Structure formats: C-alpha cells, structure tokens
Amino acid sequence: MTLEEFAELTKDKEENKTEQSFRILYTVWHKADPTVTLDGVKKKIPLRIALKLVKKMTPELFQTDPLEPSQGAPQAEQPTS
C-alpha cells in the first residue's frame, strides 16, 4: 500500500474504525490476490484478527508505537534521583 492510498483510506476521521480497518486490510490483501473481495474479508476474517493486523501495519491509525513493550522492545530505566 502506498502512502497516498493509506492517506485516502484514512482521510475521514469520523469513519468507523472497524470499517476503516477492514478496508485497509482488503486493499493490502487485494494487491496480493485480486480475487479477494471486501465482503469476503469482512465475512471470513474475525474482527479481532483484522484489527490486530491493521494495528501492526499502521500504528499511526491507532496512535500507538510500532513496538509496544509487550513485543519485547527494550524499556529505558528512569533515573531515580
């Protein structure tokens, strides 16, 4: 997915994030397999899986860091003095 495609898919800040996530996942998957349909993605991919995939691919959509502490990112120790 190009930055322009991503920007186009996420330009509506009021759009339901679930719908947006399915459209992003569909766009990426459809590039690899043109037989994939948006309806097929919505019916066959559980919502929790779709959201997790999109969150990993596009952290700025959910305003998260690409590497979260649960993924093994090193934690900087805070000075105590």
mmCIF file of the N, C-alpha and C atoms, coordinates in Angstrom:
data_MODEL
# 
_entry.id   MODEL 
# 
loop_
_atom_site.group_PDB 
_atom_site.id 
_atom_site.type_symbol 
_atom_site.label_atom_id 
_atom_site.label_alt_id 
_atom_site.label_comp_id 
_atom_site.label_asym_id 
_atom_site.label_entity_id 
_atom_site.label_seq_id 
_atom_site.pdbx_PDB_ins_code 
_atom_site.Cartn_x 
_atom_site.Cartn_y 
_atom_site.Cartn_z 
_atom_site.occupancy 
_atom_site.B_iso_or_equiv 
_atom_site.pdbx_formal_charge 
_atom_site.auth_seq_id 
_atom_site.auth_comp_id 
_atom_site.auth_asym_id 
_atom_site.auth_atom_id 
_atom_site.pdbx_PDB_model_num 
ATOM 1   N N  . MET A 1 1  ? 0.843   -1.164  0.000  1.00 0.00 ? 1  MET A N  1 
ATOM 2   C CA . MET A 1 1  ? 0.000   0.000   0.000  1.00 0.00 ? 1  MET A CA 1 
ATOM 3   C C  . MET A 1 1  ? 0.891   1.230   0.000  1.00 0.00 ? 1  MET A C  1 
ATOM 4   N N  . THR A 1 2  ? 0.542   2.172   -0.823 1.00 0.00 ? 2  THR A N  1 
ATOM 5   C CA . THR A 1 2  ? 1.316   3.405   -0.883 1.00 0.00 ? 2  THR A CA 1 
ATOM 6   C C  . THR A 1 2  ? 0.827   4.369   0.202  1.00 0.00 ? 2  THR A C  1 
ATOM 7   N N  . LEU A 1 3  ? 1.641   5.362   0.479  1.00 0.00 ? 3  LEU A N  1 
ATOM 8   C CA . LEU A 1 3  ? 1.230   6.380   1.443  1.00 0.00 ? 3  LEU A CA 1 
ATOM 9   C C  . LEU A 1 3  ? -0.012  7.116   0.966  1.00 0.00 ? 3  LEU A C  1 
ATOM 10  N N  . GLU A 1 4  ? -0.090  7.344   -0.329 1.00 0.00 ? 4  GLU A N  1 
ATOM 11  C CA . GLU A 1 4  ? -1.256  8.032   -0.881 1.00 0.00 ? 4  GLU A CA 1 
ATOM 12  C C  . GLU A 1 4  ? -2.527  7.200   -0.676 1.00 0.00 ? 4  GLU A C  1 
ATOM 13  N N  . GLU A 1 5  ? -2.423  5.890   -0.897 1.00 0.00 ? 5  GLU A N  1 
ATOM 14  C CA . GLU A 1 5  ? -3.584  5.018   -0.688 1.00 0.00 ? 5  GLU A CA 1 
ATOM 15  C C  . GLU A 1 5  ? -3.992  5.017   0.782  1.00 0.00 ? 5  GLU A C  1 
ATOM 16  N N  . PHE A 1 6  ? -3.008  4.929   1.651  1.00 0.00 ? 6  PHE A N  1 
ATOM 17  C CA . PHE A 1 6  ? -3.298  4.946   3.086  1.00 0.00 ? 6  PHE A CA 1 
ATOM 18  C C  . PHE A 1 6  ? -3.964  6.261   3.486  1.00 0.00 ? 6  PHE A C  1 
ATOM 19  N N  . ALA A 1 7  ? -3.426  7.367   2.992  1.00 0.00 ? 7  ALA A N  1 
ATOM 20  C CA . ALA A 1 7  ? -3.997  8.677   3.307  1.00 0.00 ? 7  ALA A CA 1 
ATOM 21  C C  . ALA A 1 7  ? -5.445  8.769   2.823  1.00 0.00 ? 7  ALA A C  1 
ATOM 22  N N  . GLU A 1 8  ? -5.710  8.244   1.646  1.00 0.00 ? 8  GLU A N  1 
ATOM 23  C CA . GLU A 1 8  ? -7.066  8.270   1.096  1.00 0.00 ? 8  GLU A CA 1 
ATOM 24  C C  . GLU A 1 8  ? -8.021  7.431   1.959  1.00 0.00 ? 8  GLU A C  1 
ATOM 25  N N  . LEU A 1 9  ? -7.562  6.268   2.394  1.00 0.00 ? 9  LEU A N  1 
ATOM 26  C CA . LEU A 1 9  ? -8.408  5.385   3.197  1.00 0.00 ? 9  LEU A CA 1 
ATOM 27  C C  . LEU A 1 9  ? -8.661  5.921   4.607  1.00 0.00 ? 9  LEU A C  1 
ATOM 28  N N  . THR A 1 10 ? -7.781  6.762   5.095  1.00 0.00 ? 10 THR A N  1 
ATOM 29  C CA . THR A 1 10 ? -7.907  7.252   6.476  1.00 0.00 ? 10 THR A CA 1 
ATOM 30  C C  . THR A 1 10 ? -8.249  8.737   6.574  1.00 0.00 ? 10 THR A C  1 
ATOM 31  N N  . LYS A 1 11 ? -8.605  9.351   5.467  1.00 0.00 ? 11 LYS A N  1 
ATOM 32  C CA . LYS A 1 11 ? -8.856  10.799  5.498  1.00 0.00 ? 11 LYS A CA 1 
ATOM 33  C C  . LYS A 1 11 ? -10.108 11.174  6.270  1.00 0.00 ? 11 LYS A C  1 
ATOM 34  N N  . ASP A 1 12 ? -11.091 10.290  6.317  1.00 0.00 ? 12 ASP A N  1 
ATOM 35  C CA . ASP A 1 12 ? -12.318 10.579  7.054  1.00 0.00 ? 12 ASP A CA 1 
ATOM 36  C C  . ASP A 1 12 ? -12.122 10.184  8.520  1.00 0.00 ? 12 ASP A C  1 
ATOM 37  N N  . LYS A 1 13 ? -11.820 11.170  9.347  1.00 0.00 ? 13 LYS A N  1 
ATOM 38  C CA . LYS A 1 13 ? -11.528 10.919  10.764 1.00 0.00 ? 13 LYS A CA 1 
ATOM 39  C C  . LYS A 1 13 ? -12.769 10.498  11.544 1.00 0.00 ? 13 LYS A C  1 
ATOM 40  N N  . GLU A 1 14 ? -13.951 10.715  10.994 1.00 0.00 ? 14 GLU A N  1 
ATOM 41  C CA . GLU A 1 14 ? -15.194 10.351  11.672 1.00 0.00 ? 14 GLU A CA 1 
ATOM 42  C C  . GLU A 1 14 ? -15.654 8.938   11.311 1.00 0.00 ? 14 GLU A C  1 
ATOM 43  N N  . GLU A 1 15 ? -15.004 8.321   10.315 1.00 0.00 ? 15 GLU A N  1 
ATOM 44  C CA . GLU A 1 15 ? -15.415 6.993   9.866  1.00 0.00 ? 15 GLU A CA 1 
ATOM 45  C C  . GLU A 1 15 ? -15.186 5.962   10.971 1.00 0.00 ? 15 GLU A C  1 
ATOM 46  N N  . ASN A 1 16 ? -16.063 5.003   11.026 1.00 0.00 ? 16 ASN A N  1 
ATOM 47  C CA . ASN A 1 16 ? -15.950 3.900   11.963 1.00 0.00 ? 16 ASN A CA 1 
ATOM 48  C C  . ASN A 1 16 ? -14.611 3.195   11.761 1.00 0.00 ? 16 ASN A C  1 
ATOM 49  N N  . LYS A 1 17 ? -13.842 3.028   12.837 1.00 0.00 ? 17 LYS A N  1 
ATOM 50  C CA . LYS A 1 17 ? -12.507 2.423   12.748 1.00 0.00 ? 17 LYS A CA 1 
ATOM 51  C C  . LYS A 1 17 ? -12.568 0.962   12.330 1.00 0.00 ? 17 LYS A C  1 
ATOM 52  N N  . THR A 1 18 ? -13.646 0.278   12.652 1.00 0.00 ? 18 THR A N  1 
ATOM 53  C CA . THR A 1 18 ? -13.786 -1.113  12.228 1.00 0.00 ? 18 THR A CA 1 
ATOM 54  C C  . THR A 1 18 ? -13.898 -1.182  10.714 1.00 0.00 ? 18 THR A C  1 
ATOM 55  N N  . GLU A 1 19 ? -14.759 -0.363  10.147 1.00 0.00 ? 19 GLU A N  1 
ATOM 56  C CA . GLU A 1 19 ? -14.926 -0.326  8.692  1.00 0.00 ? 19 GLU A CA 1 
ATOM 57  C C  . GLU A 1 19 ? -13.623 0.090   8.023  1.00 0.00 ? 19 GLU A C  1 
ATOM 58  N N  . GLN A 1 20 ? -12.973 1.087   8.583  1.00 0.00 ? 20 GLN A N  1 
ATOM 59  C CA . GLN A 1 20 ? -11.707 1.567   8.036  1.00 0.00 ? 20 GLN A CA 1 
ATOM 60  C C  . GLN A 1 20 ? -10.656 0.445   8.059  1.00 0.00 ? 20 GLN A C  1 
ATOM 61  N N  . SER A 1 21 ? -10.622 -0.294  9.146  1.00 0.00 ? 21 SER A N  1 
ATOM 62  C CA . SER A 1 21 ? -9.659  -1.386  9.271  1.00 0.00 ? 21 SER A CA 1 
ATOM 63  C C  . SER A 1 21 ? -9.894  -2.461  8.224  1.00 0.00 ? 21 SER A C  1 
ATOM 64  N N  . PHE A 1 22 ? -11.151 -2.831  8.028  1.00 0.00 ? 22 PHE A N  1 
ATOM 65  C CA . PHE A 1 22 ? -11.457 -3.834  7.009  1.00 0.00 ? 22 PHE A CA 1 
ATOM 66  C C  . PHE A 1 22 ? -11.071 -3.337  5.612  1.00 0.00 ? 22 PHE A C  1 
ATOM 67  N N  . ARG A 1 23 ? -11.314 -2.063  5.334  1.00 0.00 ? 23 ARG A N  1 
ATOM 68  C CA . ARG A 1 23 ? -10.957 -1.523  4.013  1.00 0.00 ? 23 ARG A CA 1 
ATOM 69  C C  . ARG A 1 23 ? -9.440  -1.501  3.812  1.00 0.00 ? 23 ARG A C  1 
ATOM 70  N N  . ILE A 1 24 ? -8.686  -1.183  4.857  1.00 0.00 ? 24 ILE A N  1 
ATOM 71  C CA . ILE A 1 24 ? -7.224  -1.185  4.751  1.00 0.00 ? 24 ILE A CA 1 
ATOM 72  C C  . ILE A 1 24 ? -6.727  -2.606  4.520  1.00 0.00 ? 24 ILE A C  1 
ATOM 73  N N  . LEU A 1 25 ? -7.222  -3.554  5.321  1.00 0.00 ? 25 LEU A N  1 
ATOM 74  C CA . LEU A 1 25 ? -6.811  -4.948  5.168  1.00 0.00 ? 25 LEU A CA 1 
ATOM 75  C C  . LEU A 1 25 ? -7.172  -5.459  3.774  1.00 0.00 ? 25 LEU A C  1 
ATOM 76  N N  . TYR A 1 26 ? -8.370  -5.150  3.325  1.00 0.00 ? 26 TYR A N  1 
ATOM 77  C CA . TYR A 1 26 ? -8.791  -5.554  1.980  1.00 0.00 ? 26 TYR A CA 1 
ATOM 78  C C  . TYR A 1 26 ? -7.869  -4.971  0.908  1.00 0.00 ? 26 TYR A C  1 
ATOM 79  N N  . THR A 1 27 ? -7.556  -3.700  1.003  1.00 0.00 ? 27 THR A N  1 
ATOM 80  C CA . THR A 1 27 ? -6.718  -3.039  -0.012 1.00 0.00 ? 27 THR A CA 1 
ATOM 81  C C  . THR A 1 27 ? -5.358  -3.716  -0.127 1.00 0.00 ? 27 THR A C  1 
ATOM 82  N N  . VAL A 1 28 ? -4.748  -3.988  1.008  1.00 0.00 ? 28 VAL A N  1 
ATOM 83  C CA . VAL A 1 28 ? -3.434  -4.626  1.004  1.00 0.00 ? 28 VAL A CA 1 
ATOM 84  C C  . VAL A 1 28 ? -3.533  -6.049  0.461  1.00 0.00 ? 28 VAL A C  1 
ATOM 85  N N  . TRP A 1 29 ? -4.502  -6.804  0.945  1.00 0.00 ? 29 TRP A N  1 
ATOM 86  C CA . TRP A 1 29 ? -4.657  -8.201  0.552  1.00 0.00 ? 29 TRP A CA 1 
ATOM 87  C C  . TRP A 1 29 ? -5.029  -8.310  -0.926 1.00 0.00 ? 29 TRP A C  1 
ATOM 88  N N  . HIS A 1 30 ? -5.890  -7.417  -1.397 1.00 0.00 ? 30 HIS A N  1 
ATOM 89  C CA . HIS A 1 30 ? -6.333  -7.435  -2.794 1.00 0.00 ? 30 HIS A CA 1 
ATOM 90  C C  . HIS A 1 30 ? -5.166  -7.206  -3.758 1.00 0.00 ? 30 HIS A C  1 
ATOM 91  N N  . LYS A 1 31 ? -4.177  -6.433  -3.336 1.00 0.00 ? 31 LYS A N  1 
ATOM 92  C CA . LYS A 1 31 ? -2.997  -6.223  -4.187 1.00 0.00 ? 31 LYS A CA 1 
ATOM 93  C C  . LYS A 1 31 ? -2.242  -7.536  -4.391 1.00 0.00 ? 31 LYS A C  1 
ATOM 94  N N  . ALA A 1 32 ? -2.221  -8.365  -3.376 1.00 0.00 ? 32 ALA A N  1 
ATOM 95  C CA . ALA A 1 32 ? -1.531  -9.650  -3.471 1.00 0.00 ? 32 ALA A CA 1 
ATOM 96  C C  . ALA A 1 32 ? -2.391  -10.707 -4.149 1.00 0.00 ? 32 ALA A C  1 
ATOM 97  N N  . ASP A 1 33 ? -3.705  -10.623 -3.967 1.00 0.00 ? 33 ASP A N  1 
ATOM 98  C CA . ASP A 1 33 ? -4.626  -11.606 -4.541 1.00 0.00 ? 33 ASP A CA 1 
ATOM 99  C C  . ASP A 1 33 ? -5.868  -10.879 -5.043 1.00 0.00 ? 33 ASP A C  1 
ATOM 100 N N  . PRO A 1 34 ? -5.919  -10.578 -6.340 1.00 0.00 ? 34 PRO A N  1 
ATOM 101 C CA . PRO A 1 34 ? -7.046  -9.814  -6.894 1.00 0.00 ? 34 PRO A CA 1 
ATOM 102 C C  . PRO A 1 34 ? -8.410  -10.495 -6.767 1.00 0.00 ? 34 PRO A C  1 
ATOM 103 N N  . THR A 1 35 ? -8.436  -11.773 -6.395 1.00 0.00 ? 35 THR A N  1 
ATOM 104 C CA . THR A 1 35 ? -9.725  -12.447 -6.231 1.00 0.00 ? 35 THR A CA 1 
ATOM 105 C C  . THR A 1 35 ? -10.380 -12.144 -4.885 1.00 0.00 ? 35 THR A C  1 
ATOM 106 N N  . VAL A 1 36 ? -9.631  -11.539 -3.963 1.00 0.00 ? 36 VAL A N  1 
ATOM 107 C CA . VAL A 1 36 ? -10.162 -11.208 -2.641 1.00 0.00 ? 36 VAL A CA 1 
ATOM 108 C C  . VAL A 1 36 ? -11.145 -10.050 -2.773 1.00 0.00 ? 36 VAL A C  1 
ATOM 109 N N  . THR A 1 37 ? -12.264 -10.170 -2.071 1.00 0.00 ? 37 THR A N  1 
ATOM 110 C CA . THR A 1 37 ? -13.269 -9.106  -2.082 1.00 0.00 ? 37 THR A CA 1 
ATOM 111 C C  . THR A 1 37 ? -13.405 -8.518  -0.674 1.00 0.00 ? 37 THR A C  1 
ATOM 112 N N  . LEU A 1 38 ? -13.881 -7.289  -0.602 1.00 0.00 ? 38 LEU A N  1 
ATOM 113 C CA . LEU A 1 38 ? -14.103 -6.650  0.689  1.00 0.00 ? 38 LEU A CA 1 
ATOM 114 C C  . LEU A 1 38 ? -15.132 -7.447  1.486  1.00 0.00 ? 38 LEU A C  1 
ATOM 115 N N  . ASP A 1 39 ? -16.182 -7.884  0.834  1.00 0.00 ? 39 ASP A N  1 
ATOM 116 C CA . ASP A 1 39 ? -17.206 -8.675  1.507  1.00 0.00 ? 39 ASP A CA 1 
ATOM 117 C C  . ASP A 1 39 ? -16.611 -9.984  2.050  1.00 0.00 ? 39 ASP A C  1 
ATOM 118 N N  . GLY A 1 40 ? -15.746 -10.601 1.265  1.00 0.00 ? 40 GLY A N  1 
ATOM 119 C CA . GLY A 1 40 ? -15.094 -11.835 1.702  1.00 0.00 ? 40 GLY A CA 1 
ATOM 120 C C  . GLY A 1 40 ? -14.222 -11.620 2.927  1.00 0.00 ? 40 GLY A C  1 
ATOM 121 N N  . VAL A 1 41 ? -13.485 -10.534 2.949  1.00 0.00 ? 41 VAL A N  1 
ATOM 122 C CA . VAL A 1 41 ? -12.639 -10.222 4.099  1.00 0.00 ? 41 VAL A CA 1 
ATOM 123 C C  . VAL A 1 41 ? -13.512 -10.010 5.333  1.00 0.00 ? 41 VAL A C  1 
ATOM 124 N N  . LYS A 1 42 ? -14.589 -9.272  5.184  1.00 0.00 ? 42 LYS A N  1 
ATOM 125 C CA . LYS A 1 42 ? -15.477 -8.996  6.322  1.00 0.00 ? 42 LYS A CA 1 
ATOM 126 C C  . LYS A 1 42 ? -16.121 -10.270 6.866  1.00 0.00 ? 42 LYS A C  1 
ATOM 127 N N  . LYS A 1 43 ? -16.470 -11.194 5.965  1.00 0.00 ? 43 LYS A N  1 
ATOM 128 C CA . LYS A 1 43 ? -17.157 -12.418 6.380  1.00 0.00 ? 43 LYS A CA 1 
ATOM 129 C C  . LYS A 1 43 ? -16.209 -13.479 6.935  1.00 0.00 ? 43 LYS A C  1 
ATOM 130 N N  . LYS A 1 44 ? -14.985 -13.521 6.406  1.00 0.00 ? 44 LYS A N  1 
ATOM 131 C CA . LYS A 1 44 ? -14.093 -14.638 6.740  1.00 0.00 ? 44 LYS A CA 1 
ATOM 132 C C  . LYS A 1 44 ? -13.012 -14.321 7.767  1.00 0.00 ? 44 LYS A C  1 
ATOM 133 N N  . ILE A 1 45 ? -12.723 -13.053 7.967  1.00 0.00 ? 45 ILE A N  1 
ATOM 134 C CA . ILE A 1 45 ? -11.672 -12.682 8.917  1.00 0.00 ? 45 ILE A CA 1 
ATOM 135 C C  . ILE A 1 45 ? -12.350 -12.140 10.179 1.00 0.00 ? 45 ILE A C  1 
ATOM 136 N N  . PRO A 1 46 ? -12.127 -12.794 11.327 1.00 0.00 ? 46 PRO A N  1 
ATOM 137 C CA . PRO A 1 46 ? -12.728 -12.272 12.560 1.00 0.00 ? 46 PRO A CA 1 
ATOM 138 C C  . PRO A 1 46 ? -12.252 -10.841 12.839 1.00 0.00 ? 46 PRO A C  1 
ATOM 139 N N  . LEU A 1 47 ? -13.138 -10.056 13.385 1.00 0.00 ? 47 LEU A N  1 
ATOM 140 C CA . LEU A 1 47 ? -12.848 -8.649  13.646 1.00 0.00 ? 47 LEU A CA 1 
ATOM 141 C C  . LEU A 1 47 ? -11.582 -8.482  14.471 1.00 0.00 ? 47 LEU A C  1 
ATOM 142 N N  . ARG A 1 48 ? -11.386 -9.277  15.509 1.00 0.00 ? 48 ARG A N  1 
ATOM 143 C CA . ARG A 1 48 ? -10.206 -9.126  16.362 1.00 0.00 ? 48 ARG A CA 1 
ATOM 144 C C  . ARG A 1 48 ? -8.921  -9.367  15.582 1.00 0.00 ? 48 ARG A C  1 
ATOM 145 N N  . ILE A 1 49 ? -8.956  -10.270 14.622 1.00 0.00 ? 49 ILE A N  1 
ATOM 146 C CA . ILE A 1 49 ? -7.781  -10.551 13.791 1.00 0.00 ? 49 ILE A CA 1 
ATOM 147 C C  . ILE A 1 49 ? -7.548  -9.392  12.832 1.00 0.00 ? 49 ILE A C  1 
ATOM 148 N N  . ALA A 1 50 ? -8.603  -8.902  12.194 1.00 0.00 ? 50 ALA A N  1 
ATOM 149 C CA . ALA A 1 50 ? -8.474  -7.776  11.260 1.00 0.00 ? 50 ALA A CA 1 
ATOM 150 C C  . ALA A 1 50 ? -7.908  -6.553  11.964 1.00 0.00 ? 50 ALA A C  1 
ATOM 151 N N  . LEU A 1 51 ? -8.438  -6.242  13.137 1.00 0.00 ? 51 LEU A N  1 
ATOM 152 C CA . LEU A 1 51 ? -7.954  -5.076  13.877 1.00 0.00 ? 51 LEU A CA 1 
ATOM 153 C C  . LEU A 1 51 ? -6.502  -5.242  14.304 1.00 0.00 ? 51 LEU A C  1 
ATOM 154 N N  . LYS A 1 52 ? -6.139  -6.432  14.719 1.00 0.00 ? 52 LYS A N  1 
ATOM 155 C CA . LYS A 1 52 ? -4.758  -6.683  15.137 1.00 0.00 ? 52 LYS A CA 1 
ATOM 156 C C  . LYS A 1 52 ? -3.799  -6.537  13.954 1.00 0.00 ? 52 LYS A C  1 
ATOM 157 N N  . LEU A 1 53 ? -4.170  -7.078  12.802 1.00 0.00 ? 53 LEU A N  1 
ATOM 158 C CA . LEU A 1 53 ? -3.321  -6.959  11.614 1.00 0.00 ? 53 LEU A CA 1 
ATOM 159 C C  . LEU A 1 53 ? -3.136  -5.507  11.199 1.00 0.00 ? 53 LEU A C  1 
ATOM 160 N N  . VAL A 1 54 ? -4.221  -4.768  11.150 1.00 0.00 ? 54 VAL A N  1 
ATOM 161 C CA . VAL A 1 54 ? -4.145  -3.376  10.734 1.00 0.00 ? 54 VAL A CA 1 
ATOM 162 C C  . VAL A 1 54 ? -3.361  -2.553  11.756 1.00 0.00 ? 54 VAL A C  1 
ATOM 163 N N  . LYS A 1 55 ? -3.547  -2.835  13.026 1.00 0.00 ? 55 LYS A N  1 
ATOM 164 C CA . LYS A 1 55 ? -2.811  -2.102  14.064 1.00 0.00 ? 55 LYS A CA 1 
ATOM 165 C C  . LYS A 1 55 ? -1.313  -2.330  13.910 1.00 0.00 ? 55 LYS A C  1 
ATOM 166 N N  . LYS A 1 56 ? -0.903  -3.539  13.576 1.00 0.00 ? 56 LYS A N  1 
ATOM 167 C CA . LYS A 1 56 ? 0.518   -3.835  13.381 1.00 0.00 ? 56 LYS A CA 1 
ATOM 168 C C  . LYS A 1 56 ? 1.052   -3.173  12.112 1.00 0.00 ? 56 LYS A C  1 
ATOM 169 N N  . MET A 1 57 ? 0.207   -3.079  11.074 1.00 0.00 ? 57 MET A N  1 
ATOM 170 C CA . MET A 1 57 ? 0.641   -2.495  9.803  1.00 0.00 ? 57 MET A CA 1 
ATOM 171 C C  . MET A 1 57 ? 0.644   -0.974  9.841  1.00 0.00 ? 57 MET A C  1 
ATOM 172 N N  . THR A 1 58 ? -0.268  -0.394  10.598 1.00 0.00 ? 58 THR A N  1 
ATOM 173 C CA . THR A 1 58 ? -0.458  1.050   10.552 1.00 0.00 ? 58 THR A CA 1 
ATOM 174 C C  . THR A 1 58 ? -0.608  1.638   11.946 1.00 0.00 ? 58 THR A C  1 
ATOM 175 N N  . PRO A 1 59 ? 0.458   1.714   12.715 1.00 0.00 ? 59 PRO A N  1 
ATOM 176 C CA . PRO A 1 59 ? 0.331   2.214   14.087 1.00 0.00 ? 59 PRO A CA 1 
ATOM 177 C C  . PRO A 1 59 ? -0.210  3.636   14.188 1.00 0.00 ? 59 PRO A C  1 
ATOM 178 N N  . GLU A 1 60 ? 0.041   4.471   13.197 1.00 0.00 ? 60 GLU A N  1 
ATOM 179 C CA . GLU A 1 60 ? -0.442  5.849   13.283 1.00 0.00 ? 60 GLU A CA 1 
ATOM 180 C C  . GLU A 1 60 ? -1.966  5.933   13.216 1.00 0.00 ? 60 GLU A C  1 
ATOM 181 N N  . LEU A 1 61 ? -2.621  4.934   12.661 1.00 0.00 ? 61 LEU A N  1 
ATOM 182 C CA . LEU A 1 61 ? -4.078  4.933   12.616 1.00 0.00 ? 61 LEU A CA 1 
ATOM 183 C C  . LEU A 1 61 ? -4.650  4.891   14.023 1.00 0.00 ? 61 LEU A C  1 
ATOM 184 N N  . PHE A 1 62 ? -4.000  4.123   14.883 1.00 0.00 ? 62 PHE A N  1 
ATOM 185 C CA . PHE A 1 62 ? -4.481  3.975   16.253 1.00 0.00 ? 62 PHE A CA 1 
ATOM 186 C C  . PHE A 1 62 ? -3.654  4.782   17.242 1.00 0.00 ? 62 PHE A C  1 
ATOM 187 N N  . GLN A 1 63 ? -2.733  5.588   16.746 1.00 0.00 ? 63 GLN A N  1 
ATOM 188 C CA . GLN A 1 63 ? -1.868  6.444   17.549 1.00 0.00 ? 63 GLN A CA 1 
ATOM 189 C C  . GLN A 1 63 ? -1.122  5.631   18.604 1.00 0.00 ? 63 GLN A C  1 
ATOM 190 N N  . THR A 1 64 ? -0.466  4.561   18.141 1.00 0.00 ? 64 THR A N  1 
ATOM 191 C CA . THR A 1 64 ? 0.351   3.731   19.015 1.00 0.00 ? 64 THR A CA 1 
ATOM 192 C C  . THR A 1 64 ? 1.755   3.652   18.454 1.00 0.00 ? 64 THR A C  1 
ATOM 193 N N  . ASP A 1 65 ? 2.667   3.191   19.279 1.00 0.00 ? 65 ASP A N  1 
ATOM 194 C CA . ASP A 1 65 ? 4.030   2.975   18.816 1.00 0.00 ? 65 ASP A CA 1 
ATOM 195 C C  . ASP A 1 65 ? 4.100   1.655   18.077 1.00 0.00 ? 65 ASP A C  1 
ATOM 196 N N  . PRO A 1 66 ? 4.943   1.560   17.031 1.00 0.00 ? 66 PRO A N  1 
ATOM 197 C CA . PRO A 1 66 ? 5.041   0.300   16.302 1.00 0.00 ? 66 PRO A CA 1 
ATOM 198 C C  . PRO A 1 66 ? 5.570   -0.832  17.173 1.00 0.00 ? 66 PRO A C  1 
ATOM 199 N N  . LEU A 1 67 ? 6.421   -0.525  18.124 1.00 0.00 ? 67 LEU A N  1 
ATOM 200 C CA . LEU A 1 67 ? 6.920   -1.555  19.037 1.00 0.00 ? 67 LEU A CA 1 
ATOM 201 C C  . LEU A 1 67 ? 6.413   -1.254  20.434 1.00 0.00 ? 67 LEU A C  1 
ATOM 202 N N  . GLU A 1 68 ? 5.497   -2.076  20.887 1.00 0.00 ? 68 GLU A N  1 
ATOM 203 C CA . GLU A 1 68 ? 4.960   -1.905  22.224 1.00 0.00 ? 68 GLU A CA 1 
ATOM 204 C C  . GLU A 1 68 ? 5.786   -2.737  23.189 1.00 0.00 ? 68 GLU A C  1 
ATOM 205 N N  . PRO A 1 69 ? 5.758   -2.407  24.481 1.00 0.00 ? 69 PRO A N  1 
ATOM 206 C CA . PRO A 1 69 ? 6.541   -3.162  25.455 1.00 0.00 ? 69 PRO A CA 1 
ATOM 207 C C  . PRO A 1 69 ? 6.268   -4.661  25.412 1.00 0.00 ? 69 PRO A C  1 
ATOM 208 N N  . SER A 1 70 ? 5.036   -5.078  25.111 1.00 0.00 ? 70 SER A N  1 
ATOM 209 C CA . SER A 1 70 ? 4.706   -6.495  25.074 1.00 0.00 ? 70 SER A CA 1 
ATOM 210 C C  . SER A 1 70 ? 5.415   -7.223  23.939 1.00 0.00 ? 70 SER A C  1 
ATOM 211 N N  . GLN A 1 71 ? 5.970   -6.490  22.977 1.00 0.00 ? 71 GLN A N  1 
ATOM 212 C CA . GLN A 1 71 ? 6.662   -7.103  21.854 1.00 0.00 ? 71 GLN A CA 1 
ATOM 213 C C  . GLN A 1 71 ? 8.159   -7.234  22.114 1.00 0.00 ? 71 GLN A C  1 
ATOM 214 N N  . GLY A 1 72 ? 8.577   -6.954  23.300 1.00 0.00 ? 72 GLY A N  1 
ATOM 215 C CA . GLY A 1 72 ? 9.987   -7.101  23.610 1.00 0.00 ? 72 GLY A CA 1 
ATOM 216 C C  . GLY A 1 72 ? 10.829  -5.878  23.363 1.00 0.00 ? 72 GLY A C  1 
ATOM 217 N N  . ALA A 1 73 ? 10.223  -4.741  23.178 1.00 0.00 ? 73 ALA A N  1 
ATOM 218 C CA . ALA A 1 73 ? 11.001  -3.517  22.987 1.00 0.00 ? 73 ALA A CA 1 
ATOM 219 C C  . ALA A 1 73 ? 11.717  -3.186  24.295 1.00 0.00 ? 73 ALA A C  1 
ATOM 220 N N  . PRO A 1 74 ? 12.988  -2.828  24.232 1.00 0.00 ? 74 PRO A N  1 
ATOM 221 C CA . PRO A 1 74 ? 13.711  -2.527  25.459 1.00 0.00 ? 74 PRO A CA 1 
ATOM 222 C C  . PRO A 1 74 ? 13.103  -1.346  26.193 1.00 0.00 ? 74 PRO A C  1 
ATOM 223 N N  . GLN A 1 75 ? 13.020  -1.471  27.503 1.00 0.00 ? 75 GLN A N  1 
ATOM 224 C CA . GLN A 1 75 ? 12.482  -0.408  28.343 1.00 0.00 ? 75 GLN A CA 1 
ATOM 225 C C  . GLN A 1 75 ? 13.637  0.386   28.921 1.00 0.00 ? 75 GLN A C  1 
ATOM 226 N N  . ALA A 1 76 ? 13.598  1.684   28.778 1.00 0.00 ? 76 ALA A N  1 
ATOM 227 C CA . ALA A 1 76 ? 14.631  2.547   29.361 1.00 0.00 ? 76 ALA A CA 1 
ATOM 228 C C  . ALA A 1 76 ? 14.314  2.723   30.835 1.00 0.00 ? 76 ALA A C  1 
ATOM 229 N N  . GLU A 1 77 ? 15.332  2.573   31.660 1.00 0.00 ? 77 GLU A N  1 
ATOM 230 C CA . GLU A 1 77 ? 15.124  2.775   33.086 1.00 0.00 ? 77 GLU A CA 1 
ATOM 231 C C  . GLU A 1 77 ? 15.086  4.265   33.388 1.00 0.00 ? 77 GLU A C  1 
ATOM 232 N N  . GLN A 1 78 ? 14.151  4.644   34.250 1.00 0.00 ? 78 GLN A N  1 
ATOM 233 C CA . GLN A 1 78 ? 14.015  6.038   34.629 1.00 0.00 ? 78 GLN A CA 1 
ATOM 234 C C  . GLN A 1 78 ? 14.971  6.333   35.766 1.00 0.00 ? 78 GLN A C  1 
ATOM 235 N N  . PRO A 1 79 ? 15.683  7.466   35.721 1.00 0.00 ? 79 PRO A N  1 
ATOM 236 C CA . PRO A 1 79 ? 16.565  7.819   36.823 1.00 0.00 ? 79 PRO A CA 1 
ATOM 237 C C  . PRO A 1 79 ? 15.755  8.054   38.098 1.00 0.00 ? 79 PRO A C  1 
ATOM 238 N N  . THR A 1 80 ? 16.319  7.620   39.216 1.00 0.00 ? 80 THR A N  1 
ATOM 239 C CA . THR A 1 80 ? 15.598  7.749   40.485 1.00 0.00 ? 80 THR A CA 1 
ATOM 240 C C  . THR A 1 80 ? 15.996  8.988   41.255 1.00 0.00 ? 80 THR A C  1 
ATOM 241 N N  . SER A 1 81 ? 16.996  9.719   40.786 1.00 0.00 ? 81 SER A N  1 
ATOM 242 C CA . SER A 1 81 ? 17.405  10.915  41.531 1.00 0.00 ? 81 SER A CA 1 
ATOM 243 C C  . SER A 1 81 ? 16.974  12.179  40.846 1.00 0.00 ? 81 SER A C  1 
# 
